[in-house]
Structures are given as C-alpha cells and as structure tokens.
Amino acid sequence: MAQRMRHSAARLLAGVVILGAVLGVGSAFWFGASNQARHIVASAGLAVPMAGAMPGLMVTLSLTNTGEAVTFSALSSPDAGITHIMGGELASVVVPGGGTVDFALDGAHIMMMAVSGDLRAGRLIPLQFTLGDGSVLKTQVTVADADPVDHSLHAGMAGMPIEPAPLISLTPLRDSASGPWRITAAVDHFVFDTERVDTEHVPGAGHGHLYLNGVKLGRYCGGEMAIGVLPPGEHTVRLDLNTNLHQPYAVDGKGVSGQTRIVVD
C-alpha cells in the first residue's frame, strides 16, 4: 500500500511538473515574453472618441526609450478594424535612443476605426507596436469622454496672424559620430515667453513645438533641446511657433514653421 501511494505521489508530482512546463510555454507564447521590447515604455495612453460622420478613436500616448533608437513596422489592435497613423508615416516613426516622443493631436497620432463594443469612458483598448527588429511593444489606452468637435475632416485650428513673419533657422548638433543629437533654433521677429504661457496672449511671443518626422518631441522654449540617438537614414526636424495660449501662428493662412534634415550614415 505504501509503495503504491509513493508511486501515485510520484506520478502526481510528475504531472504537476509537466503541466507547469506546458503552462509556462503557453504563457510565454501568449504574452510574447521572449519577444517583448524591454527598453521602450508607453505611458499616458488616451483614446478620445470622435463625433461626426466617421466615428472612431483619436489616440495619444508617450513613448520613452532607454535603449537604442527604434523604428516601427506595424501597428494593430484586436479591438479595431483599422489602426493607422494620422499626420505621419508609420515607417518613418522613430523613438530616439535615450529620448521620448509624443503621439499628440497637434502632430502625428494614432487613429482607430471600426472599434468593437461600447466606447464607454474608462474602457481599456489594447494596442501593439511591432518594432523594426521584430520585437513588440504591448500597451493599453484608456477611452476618455467623447470629443464634441467633429473631426471628420481633420480641420486644423485657425492660426493667429503674426507680422512681421518670423524667420526660423534650425541647427542640429552632436558631439560625436555616434552620439545623441540635439537642436537649436535661431528665430527672428519672435520672443520665446516662458513666464506667460497658459495665461495671456502677447503678439509675437510664445513657444515652439518640435517634431521629428512628424511626431512631437515636445515644447521648445529656446536654447538647445535634446533629441537623442537616431538610426541610419534621413530625418526631418520641424519647429512650429505657437502663442502663449497654444494657438499656432500663421502668415497668409499657413502655419509658421521651419525645418531641417538630419542624415545619419
């Protein structure tokens, strides 16, 4: 009897070990543990439902990269029939090494169309980026309250006239052939104003928004601004000028901006 009990216990233990191994393999496959991008983190993910003839979700989020520069090859969500980049090209999206980019409504952002289920506030929508090296970044974005503005035509915000027209010259800099990039701007007929931002409009004053390949890097207030390490290829850096109240400046109906190219061998 005791021997049979020992054999039964041994078989049970072996079964548990095998089951654990199977579950472990299944979990690794399901969650993609061996293929996860560990050096890039998504945060502040928000999905705003759109009103109008083409309902969908406008998605904003930040990506912070603590490793080498990354590019993307695919973007998807199991909850959406169509997921794509608005205002930019997925193939050109770069998260610089040691840098951060923001998918924002005033630059390249993510659109989800034909989303299944109820778009109630607080719902979590899964989102997956496939990186150029084949690894994946999985995250979730939170559905926010609906936006009452009709974005069907993606109409831009009206610009604030400015005279005389500012002249913008951007200079990319780095200290070594493989080091991180930074940018500085010389802007004539414009004052960078950090004291009255969000408070009052002062003609000819405000701040800039800096973009890398159409994706927002952040607010620019003069001096040098870090970009990070860029992958080989050609990259476009653009600076748009805005009022203290975040309205874009415009001349003859066109936004005031300047841009430069960075070519990395």
N, C-alpha and C positions, 0 to 999 in steps of 0.2 A: 504493500500500500504506500509506504513512504517513498519507495523508489518511483512508483507511478506518479506520485504527487510532484517529485522532483523533476521528472520528465515533463509533466504538464506545465510546471512553472517555467522550465527552460524554454518550452515551445512558446509559451505566452510572452516571455521576455524577448525571444527572437522575433515574434510577430510585432511587438511594440517597436523594436529597433527598425525593422523593415518598414513599418507604417510611418515611423518618424522620418526615415530617409526619403520615402516616397513623397510625404507631405512637404519636406524641405525642398526637394527638387521642384515640386509643383508650385510652392510659394515663390521660389526664385524665378521660375518661368512666368508666373502670373504678374509678379510685381517688377520683373525685369531687373532684379537686384544686381546681376553681373553686368548689366548694360546701362546702369543709371549714370548720368552726368553728375559727379560729386562736387565739382568745383564751381558750379553755377547755381544760383539760388533765385527763385522767383518770389516776389513779395507784393503786397498792396494790390492784389488782383481784384478788379471790379468789372462787372458786366452790366451795362446800363441798357435796359430795353428801349427801343426806338418806337416812336409813334409814326404814323404816316402810311403810305401805300406799300412800303417794303419793310414790314416789321422784322426785327432782328435784335442782336445784342452788339453794342459797341464795347469792346474790351480794352481796358488799360491795365498795365502792370509794369513793375520794375524788374530788371534782370541784373544781378550783381555777379561778377566773375572774379574769382580769386586765383584762377589758373591761367592757361594760355588763351589767346584770342580764339573765339569760336564763331562759326557761321552756321546757317541752318539749311536743311534740305527739305524739310516737310513740317507741316503744322496741321493738327487734327483734333477733333473732339468726338467721342462716340455719341454725344447728345445733339450734335449739329450736322445737318446735311451738307453745309458748305462752311468752311473755315478758311479765311484768307486775310492777307494784309491789305489794308486800305491806306493809300498815300505813300506806298513804297513797294519794293520788290523783296519777297522772302529771300531770294538767292543772294541779295546784297546786304541783308541784315547782319550786322557784326556786333558782338559784345566784346569790346576790347579786353585784353588781358589786364587784370587789375583795375577794371573800370565798371561803370554802371550805365545802362541805357533805360529809357522810359518809353514804353508804348503809350502815347498820350494823344488826346483828341486834337491837339494843335499840330500833330505830326503823324507819322505812321502809327497806326493802331490796328487792332485785330477786329475783324467782323465775323460774327457767327450768324448764319441764316438757316431757316428751317429747323429751329431748335425744337426738340420734342418736349412734351409735357408743359406744365404750368410754370410760367416765368414769374413766380412769386418772389418777393424780396426775401433774401436770406438763403435762397437755394444755392447749392454748390454745383458748379459746372466743371467737369474735368477737361483739362487741356494738356496736350502733349506736343512738345517740340522735338524733332529729330535733328540732331546736330550733324555737321559735316563729317565727323568721324564715325558716325553710325550709332553713337550713344544717344540716350533720350533724356529729356527733362520732363517729368510729370508734375503737374500742379493743378490747383483748383482756383476758380474765380467765383466771387460771391455776386449773386444777382442783386442789384440795387433797385431803388424806386425808379419807376418809369420816367423817362425824359419827355416832358410835354412838347418839346420842339420837334417839328417834322424834319428829320434828317434824310428824307428820301433822296433828295437831290444833292446832299452833302454841300449845301451852300456855305461859303466861308463867311466869317464875321466881317462886317463892314470895317474898312480901315479908317484910321484917324489921319486927316491930311497934315503934312508937315512941310514947311518951307523955311529956308532952302532945303533941297533934298540932301540928306546925309550921304557922305561918301565912305564906303567901308572897304578896308584892306585887311585881309586875314593872312597871318604868317604862321605856318606850322613849324614846330621846333622839336628837337630831341637831342640828347647829349651823346648818344652812341648809335651805331648802326643797327643794334638790336633792342634798343631801349624804348621806353614808353614815349608817346607823342603828347605834346601839349600845344595849345593855340593861343595866340594873342591877336588883338584886333586894334587897328587904328581907325577911329570913326570921327570924321569932321562934321560940324554942324549938329552935334548931338551931345547930350550930357548924361552920363550914367548916374542915376539917382538912387541910392540905397536907403535914404532917410525917409522918403515919402511914398515908397512902394505900398500899394493897397490903400492909400489914404486920399490922395488928390492928384488930379491931372495937372501937369506942368508942361506946356507946349515945348517940344524939342528935348524933353528929358524922359528918362525911363530906364529900361533894361533890355537885354537881348536874350533870345533863346537860341541855343546852339544845337545843331543837328549833325549826325553822322549818317550818311546815306539815307537821309530822310527820317531817321529815328532820333528822338530827342535825347541829348546828353544832359541837358539841364539849363539853368538860368545863368546868363553871363552878365557880369557887372563890371567889366573892365579888367585890365591886367592879364595874367596868364591863367588858363584853365586847363586842367589835366584831361586827357582823352584816354590814354592807356596804350598798351601794345596792340598793334594792328597786324592782321595776317597779310601775306603777299597779295598784291593786286592794287587796283585803283579805287580810291575812296574820296567821297565828296564831303567836305565840311561846309556847312551853311550857317550864317548868323542872321536872324530876323530881329528887327527892332520893334519894341512894344512900349506902350505908355505905362505909367505907374499903376494904372488900373487894368493892365494886361490886354488892352486893345492894340492890335497891330497898327503900326504907322503905315501910311500909303502915300504914294505920289502918282497922280493920274490914275487912281484906282488900283494900282499894283503895290503889293507889299514891298517895304524897304528891306532889302537883304543884300548880303554879299557872300561869295563863296570862293573856295579854293580847292585844289585837288592835292591829295597825298598819294604818291605812288610808292609802294613798298615792293622791293625786289625779292 
